[in-house]
Amino acid sequence: MKKSPNARKSNSKPDVRIRPLTSLEDLEGCVFIQRRVWGHLDLDLIPVHFFRIAVHTGAIVLGAFVDGRLAGYVYSFPADFGKVRGHHSHHLAVLPEIQGLGLGKALKWAQRDEALKRGLELITWTYDPMQARNANLNLHVLGVVGRRYLRNFYGETPTLSLEERVPSDRLLVEWWIKSARVKARAKGSSPLADAGKIPKALERDSSGLEPAIGPGRPNLRLTTPRVLVEVPKKIKDLPMGTGLIASWQTAARRVFEAYFKRGYRLDDFISGDRCYYVLKCFKARRPPVTAARPGRSIHENRPH
């Protein structure tokens, strides 16, 4: 495959390059990856012609090539945030057999580079709060913030739900790409919080046995500067059809919604044998970012 002169090469091996995807051949690869990663039916796939016109009207579509083969991509499109110029990032996907090379992280930083070139300030996206691996990438590695919980956001779409009859809940996060917080993360500065020193608004039921461990009772009355919200390290490892996945989602939903309402926001993630969201309380309790409305600015929501 011919390499673009604008290709960005990483230090990892095998040979990994990230570049914009613009040709029909490249964009057909995005459709293939959707099927492999999410198992989407044709009805739920973003087709080649949609990617094609999106690229021509301001979208960012970047691909990660491993030894010349398209192995992952990231896709975002222009979003209306009032006075703030930004994108919403809808897809980040890496082929299962290629995972472990850090391609997801590399694609997101490449997306930030491209967004900065275009003069953007903000990139938003949604993700399932029960997916600990994604939470760690988003919060601890990339430095996103957020305090908006979206119940059953995508409706009854089987490939977007954790289990049958479990709602497709999502967290909406904000990546303020010019902030000092994100600049520090780009340099690899992300000190890990000590879970033993922060009160827990939600943690596992101490009487449970692996792997069938459910959540304990949420504590919605904490007033400390930071609180922790535990989620399973691998939600898909819980026994299916037992109600455990739904119970974890319901408990976490209660905690997130209660603390967001009181002025807390997503601040970090602790990944280890046990996994926790770190919520931090901010004095300014302004509305979280959403689509722009007449006369409304979201500049006040950005982190320093």
C-alpha positions as CSV (number, residue, x, y, z in Angstrom):
1,M,0.0,0.0,0.0
2,K,1.3,3.4,-0.9
3,K,2.0,5.5,2.2
4,S,0.7,9.0,2.5
5,P,3.3,11.8,2.8
6,N,1.3,13.0,5.7
7,A,1.4,9.7,7.5
8,R,2.3,9.7,11.2
9,K,4.6,7.0,12.3
10,S,4.7,5.7,15.9
11,N,7.6,4.2,17.8
12,S,6.0,0.9,18.2
13,K,6.7,-2.3,16.3
14,P,5.5,-3.7,14.0
15,D,5.3,-0.7,11.7
16,V,2.3,1.4,12.7
17,R,1.3,4.5,10.8
18,I,-1.7,6.8,11.3
19,R,-3.1,8.9,8.4
20,P,-6.3,10.4,7.1
21,L,-8.7,8.1,5.4
22,T,-10.2,9.6,2.2
23,S,-10.3,7.0,-0.6
24,L,-13.2,4.6,-1.2
25,E,-10.9,1.7,-0.5
26,D,-9.8,3.1,2.9
27,L,-13.4,3.9,3.9
28,E,-14.6,0.4,2.9
29,G,-12.1,-0.8,5.5
30,C,-14.0,1.2,8.2
31,V,-17.2,-0.8,7.3
32,F,-15.3,-4.1,7.6
33,I,-13.9,-3.1,11.0
34,Q,-17.4,-2.1,12.3
35,R,-18.6,-5.6,11.5
36,R,-15.6,-7.3,13.2
37,V,-15.5,-5.1,16.3
38,W,-19.2,-4.6,17.1
39,G,-20.9,-7.4,15.1
40,H,-23.3,-4.8,13.7
41,L,-26.0,-5.9,11.3
42,D,-26.0,-4.0,8.0
43,L,-28.9,-1.8,9.3
44,D,-26.6,-0.4,12.0
45,L,-23.4,0.1,9.9
46,I,-22.2,3.5,8.8
47,P,-21.8,3.0,5.0
48,V,-19.0,4.0,2.8
49,H,-21.0,6.8,1.1
50,F,-21.7,8.4,4.5
51,F,-18.0,8.4,5.5
52,R,-17.2,9.8,2.0
53,I,-19.5,12.8,2.3
54,A,-18.6,13.3,6.0
55,V,-14.9,13.6,5.1
56,H,-15.8,16.2,2.5
57,T,-17.9,18.3,4.9
58,G,-15.5,18.5,7.9
59,A,-15.3,15.1,9.6
60,I,-12.1,13.7,10.9
61,V,-11.5,10.1,9.8
62,L,-8.1,8.7,10.7
63,G,-6.8,5.1,10.2
64,A,-4.1,3.1,12.0
65,F,-2.2,0.9,9.6
66,V,-0.2,-2.1,11.0
67,D,2.4,-3.3,8.4
68,G,0.3,-1.7,5.7
69,R,-3.1,-3.1,6.8
70,L,-5.9,-0.9,8.2
71,A,-6.3,-2.2,11.7
72,G,-8.4,0.6,13.4
73,Y,-9.9,4.0,12.9
74,V,-11.4,7.0,14.7
75,Y,-14.2,9.1,13.3
76,S,-15.6,12.5,14.5
77,F,-17.9,15.1,12.9
78,P,-18.5,18.8,13.5
79,A,-20.8,19.6,16.4
80,D,-22.7,22.7,17.4
81,F,-21.5,23.9,20.9
82,G,-22.3,27.6,20.5
83,K,-19.2,29.7,20.6
84,V,-16.9,26.7,21.2
85,R,-15.6,25.0,18.0
86,G,-15.7,21.3,18.4
87,H,-16.4,17.8,17.1
88,H,-18.3,14.8,18.4
89,S,-16.3,11.5,18.2
90,H,-18.7,8.7,17.2
91,H,-16.3,5.8,16.5
92,L,-13.1,4.4,17.9
93,A,-12.5,0.8,16.7
94,V,-9.5,-1.5,16.6
95,L,-9.6,-5.1,15.2
96,P,-9.6,-7.6,18.1
97,E,-6.6,-9.5,16.9
98,I,-4.5,-6.2,16.8
99,Q,-5.5,-4.9,20.2
100,G,-2.6,-4.6,22.7
101,L,-0.4,-2.3,20.5
102,G,-1.9,0.9,21.9
103,L,-3.7,1.8,18.7
104,G,-6.8,3.2,20.4
105,K,-4.7,5.6,22.4
106,A,-2.6,6.6,19.4
107,L,-5.7,7.2,17.3
108,K,-7.1,9.5,19.9
109,W,-3.9,11.6,20.2
110,A,-3.7,11.8,16.4
111,Q,-7.4,13.0,16.4
112,R,-6.4,15.7,18.9
113,D,-3.5,16.8,16.7
114,E,-5.8,17.1,13.7
115,A,-8.4,18.9,15.7
116,L,-5.8,21.4,17.0
117,K,-4.7,22.1,13.4
118,R,-8.3,23.0,12.6
119,G,-8.6,25.4,15.5
120,L,-11.0,23.2,17.6
121,E,-11.2,23.3,21.4
122,L,-13.5,20.5,22.3
123,I,-14.2,16.8,21.3
124,T,-17.1,15.0,23.0
125,W,-18.1,11.3,22.9
126,T,-20.2,8.7,24.7
127,Y,-19.2,5.4,26.1
128,D,-20.7,2.7,28.3
129,P,-19.9,3.4,32.0
130,M,-19.6,-0.3,32.7
131,Q,-16.7,-0.7,30.4
132,A,-13.7,-0.3,32.7
133,R,-11.0,-0.5,30.0
134,N,-12.6,2.4,28.0
135,A,-13.1,4.4,31.2
136,N,-9.4,4.1,32.0
137,L,-8.4,5.2,28.5
138,N,-10.8,8.1,28.5
139,L,-10.3,9.5,32.0
140,H,-6.8,8.5,33.2
141,V,-4.9,8.4,29.9
142,L,-6.7,11.1,27.8
143,G,-7.9,13.4,30.6
144,V,-11.6,13.8,29.7
145,V,-14.1,15.2,32.1
146,G,-17.9,15.0,32.2
147,R,-21.0,15.0,34.3
148,R,-23.8,13.9,32.1
149,Y,-25.4,10.5,32.4
150,L,-27.6,9.4,29.4
151,R,-30.2,6.7,30.2
152,N,-30.8,4.1,27.4
153,F,-29.3,6.6,25.0
154,Y,-29.2,4.3,21.9
155,G,-32.4,2.4,22.7
156,E,-32.9,-1.3,22.1
157,T,-29.8,-2.0,19.9
158,P,-28.5,-5.4,20.9
159,T,-24.9,-4.8,19.8
160,L,-24.8,-1.6,21.9
161,S,-26.2,-3.2,25.1
162,L,-24.3,-5.2,27.7
163,E,-27.0,-7.9,27.8
164,E,-30.5,-8.5,26.5
165,R,-33.0,-6.1,28.2
166,V,-30.2,-4.0,29.7
167,P,-30.5,-0.4,28.7
168,S,-27.8,1.2,26.5
169,D,-26.8,3.8,29.2
170,R,-23.9,6.1,28.3
171,L,-21.7,8.8,29.9
172,L,-21.1,11.9,27.8
173,V,-17.5,13.1,28.2
174,E,-15.7,16.3,27.2
175,W,-12.1,16.4,25.9
176,W,-10.9,20.0,26.2
177,I,-7.9,19.5,24.0
178,K,-6.2,22.8,24.7
179,S,-6.5,22.6,28.5
180,A,-3.5,22.2,30.9
181,R,-5.1,18.9,32.1
182,V,-5.0,17.4,28.6
183,K,-1.6,18.8,27.8
184,A,-0.2,17.1,30.9
185,R,-1.8,13.8,29.9
186,A,-0.2,14.1,26.4
187,K,3.2,14.2,28.2
188,G,2.4,11.1,30.1
189,S,1.7,12.9,33.4
190,S,-1.2,11.1,35.1
191,P,-0.5,10.3,38.8
192,L,-2.8,7.5,40.1
193,A,-5.2,8.3,43.0
194,D,-5.0,6.1,46.1
195,A,-8.3,4.2,46.4
196,G,-7.7,3.5,50.1
197,K,-7.9,7.2,51.0
198,I,-11.1,8.1,49.2
199,P,-14.6,7.3,50.5
200,K,-16.6,4.9,48.3
201,A,-20.1,5.9,47.0
202,L,-20.4,2.4,45.5
203,E,-18.4,-0.8,45.9
204,R,-18.9,-4.5,45.5
205,D,-20.9,-6.6,47.9
206,S,-18.4,-8.0,50.4
207,S,-20.4,-11.2,50.7
208,G,-20.2,-12.1,47.0
209,L,-18.0,-14.8,45.5
210,E,-16.0,-14.5,42.2
211,P,-17.2,-14.2,39.5
212,A,-20.8,-13.6,40.7
213,I,-20.1,-10.4,42.7
214,G,-22.8,-7.8,42.7
215,P,-22.8,-4.2,43.9
216,G,-23.3,-3.1,47.5
217,R,-25.7,-0.5,48.5
218,P,-24.9,3.0,47.1
219,N,-24.0,5.7,49.5
220,L,-25.5,8.9,48.2
221,R,-24.8,11.1,51.2
222,L,-21.0,11.6,51.0
223,T,-19.8,15.2,51.1
224,T,-16.0,14.7,50.7
225,P,-14.1,16.5,47.9
226,R,-13.7,13.2,46.0
227,V,-15.7,9.9,46.0
228,L,-15.2,6.6,44.3
229,V,-17.6,4.5,42.2
230,E,-16.6,0.9,41.7
231,V,-17.4,-1.0,38.5
232,P,-16.4,-4.6,37.6
233,K,-13.0,-4.9,36.0
234,K,-14.6,-6.9,33.2
235,I,-18.3,-6.6,33.1
236,K,-18.6,-9.3,30.4
237,D,-17.1,-11.9,32.8
238,L,-20.2,-11.7,35.1
239,P,-22.6,-14.6,34.6
240,M,-25.1,-13.7,31.9
241,G,-28.8,-14.0,32.6
242,T,-28.4,-13.7,36.4
243,G,-29.3,-10.0,36.7
244,L,-25.8,-9.0,38.0
245,I,-25.0,-6.9,35.0
246,A,-28.3,-5.0,35.3
247,S,-27.8,-4.6,39.0
248,W,-24.4,-3.0,38.6
249,Q,-25.7,-0.7,35.9
250,T,-28.7,0.4,38.1
251,A,-26.5,1.0,41.2
252,A,-23.9,3.0,39.2
253,R,-26.7,5.0,37.5
254,R,-28.1,6.0,40.9
255,V,-24.7,7.2,42.1
256,F,-23.6,9.1,39.0
257,E,-26.9,10.9,38.7
258,A,-27.0,11.8,42.4
259,Y,-23.5,13.1,42.5
260,F,-23.6,14.9,39.2
261,K,-26.6,16.8,40.4
262,R,-24.7,17.9,43.5
263,G,-21.8,19.3,41.5
264,Y,-19.4,16.4,41.2
265,R,-17.8,15.4,37.8
266,L,-15.8,12.6,36.4
267,D,-12.2,13.3,37.2
268,D,-10.1,10.1,36.9
269,F,-10.2,6.3,36.9
270,I,-8.3,3.8,39.0
271,S,-7.6,0.6,37.1
272,G,-6.3,-2.5,38.9
273,D,-7.6,-5.7,40.5
274,R,-10.5,-3.4,41.5
275,C,-11.6,-0.5,39.3
276,Y,-13.1,2.8,40.4
277,Y,-14.3,6.1,38.9
278,V,-13.0,9.1,40.8
279,L,-15.6,11.9,41.1
280,K,-14.5,15.3,42.2
281,C,-16.7,18.1,43.6
282,F,-16.4,21.5,42.0
283,K,-17.9,24.6,43.6
284,A,-19.2,25.9,40.3
285,R,-22.3,23.8,39.5
286,R,-22.9,24.9,35.9
287,P,-24.8,22.8,33.4
288,P,-22.8,20.2,31.6
289,V,-22.0,20.5,27.9
290,T,-24.8,19.7,25.5
291,A,-25.9,20.8,22.1
292,A,-25.8,24.6,21.8
293,R,-29.0,26.6,22.5
294,P,-29.7,30.2,21.6
295,G,-27.9,32.6,23.8
296,R,-26.0,29.9,25.7
297,S,-22.2,29.5,26.0
298,I,-20.3,26.4,27.3
299,H,-17.0,28.2,27.9
300,E,-17.6,28.1,31.7
301,N,-17.5,24.3,31.7
302,R,-14.0,23.8,30.5
303,P,-11.3,22.6,32.9
304,H,-8.1,24.5,33.5
